[in-house]
Amino acid sequence: MKKNTKIETKLIHSGEPNPRIGGAVSMPIFQSAMYEYCGEEKYQDIKYIRLNNTPNHIVLQEKLAALENAESALVTASGMASITASLLTFLEKGDHLLVQDTLYGGTHTFVNHEIEKWGIEFDFIDGNNLNNWEEKLRPNTKVIYVESITNPLIKVTDLKAVVEFAKNHELISIVDNTFPSPINFRPTEWGFDLSCHSCTKYLNGHSDIVAGCVIGSKNLIEKITHKLNHLGGTLDPHACFLLHRGIKTLSLRMERHNANALRVAQFLEDHPGVDKVNYPGLESNSHHKNAKRYFDGFSGMLSFELKGGMSSAKQFMEKLNFSIIAPSLGGVESLVTLPSTTSHSGMSTNERKNSGISNSLIRMSVGIEHMDDLIADLKQALELH
Ligand SMILES: *Cc1c(COP(=O)(O)O)cnc(C)c1O
């Protein structure tokens, strides 16, 4: 495919088998655990579902790599599998990791409670304070890990500065790009080494599978693949098929997510019952400058605080008709959640407080419903007593 082919076209055509298998317009599911021996000489070349190299994996991996203009990609059993396999590939006993302090709850808990057991040291860094990164850097630092939009405070760090810092100090730079999706941000184009996704979210978009991927250079992805072959976090062919199907509509869905979330954020910002809105698309937001520089859209995720704290938050959420109270994000339906009781419940109240996540912070994943219906629903739910 030509280099200047647009992402909307790549979503449909990149990676598709040529010639089509049996003429099938839609990639069939190859539900076979193993494949007949064909002269392979290395373990990694044997075709087997756990080795992530069956026809459904290959098509999907080529498509994912094309979306972010990278050489290679690996699909994994979950977003966490892509993150843990990536970190454990490039960090070993005695190494040090720099990691952003406002992470997805699962990643935060993994770093904070697991990696020291492998003899890996780490320091949390403030994404917006470059001096702080220099201070925390050590001779044994190997990896810097950030999120392109953080959860649930929706912060956007200076992503180019992260890449430059990594290059200057010969670190591997990894970014969790789940929230923007490849439509809004493509990390490789800015020099990141690796981009991880929870494909459970926007890439699949239909809230019906758990999956992940990591995208980057052929050399690095090959190393992670070998690690994952041992760790075992592979994606089943049927889930590959569903993810492949979901990805084809990513651009249409993201356009609507971007537009709906901006409108919702503006509505909430102007509402007297709302204390604070976190959304990088708002000009008043302190992360707007970075978001505008790096992103083609601001995504569908926002968080906010109501006046009246926890009791208002609970009442408001119960009154919503079109937003389901549920964790997770990135599907076609709008969802609301209190991160303190779901994604970030693994952190202590004190850890949450230090990260600026209050117990009554509401996070909303804005879906692709009609804007007017979403706004009318929010409006009635904000009439609290
Ligand atoms: C959901 C999520 C993950 C974890 O993904 P799973 O698919 O649930 O394993 C990681 N990072 C971010 C930003 C997420 O939203």
The ligand as an SDF file (V2000), in Angstrom:
LIG
                    3D

 15 15  0  0  0  0  0  0  0  0999 V2000
   -8.2090   -0.8660   29.7460 C   0  0  0  0  0  0  0  0  0  0  0  0
   -6.8530   -0.2910   29.6940 C   0  0  0  0  0  0  0  0  0  0  0  0
   -5.7310   -1.0980   29.8490 C   0  0  0  0  0  0  0  0  0  0  0  0
   -5.8370   -2.5780   30.1210 C   0  0  0  0  0  0  0  0  0  0  0  0
   -6.4140   -3.2380   29.0600 O   0  0  0  0  0  0  0  0  0  0  0  0
   -7.1520   -4.6770   29.1540 P   0  0  0  0  0  0  0  0  0  0  0  0
   -7.5290   -4.9370   27.7550 O   0  0  0  0  0  0  0  0  0  0  0  0
   -8.3000   -4.5280   30.1000 O   0  0  0  0  0  0  0  0  0  0  0  0
   -6.1280   -5.6170   29.6910 O   0  0  0  0  0  0  0  0  0  0  0  0
   -4.4880   -0.5020   29.7550 C   0  0  0  0  0  0  0  0  0  0  0  0
   -4.3520    0.8200   29.5400 N   0  0  0  0  0  0  0  0  0  0  0  0
   -5.4070    1.6320   29.3980 C   0  0  0  0  0  0  0  0  0  0  0  0
   -5.1920    3.0850   29.1670 C   0  0  0  0  0  0  0  0  0  0  0  0
   -6.7040    1.1020   29.4660 C   0  0  0  0  0  0  0  0  0  0  0  0
   -7.7490    1.9200   29.3470 O   0  0  0  0  0  0  0  0  0  0  0  0
  1  2  1  0
  2  3  1  0
  2 14  2  0
  3  4  1  0
  3 10  2  0
  4  5  1  0
  5  6  1  0
  6  7  2  0
  6  8  1  0
  6  9  1  0
 10 11  1  0
 11 12  2  0
 12 13  1  0
 12 14  1  0
 14 15  1  0
M  END
$$$$
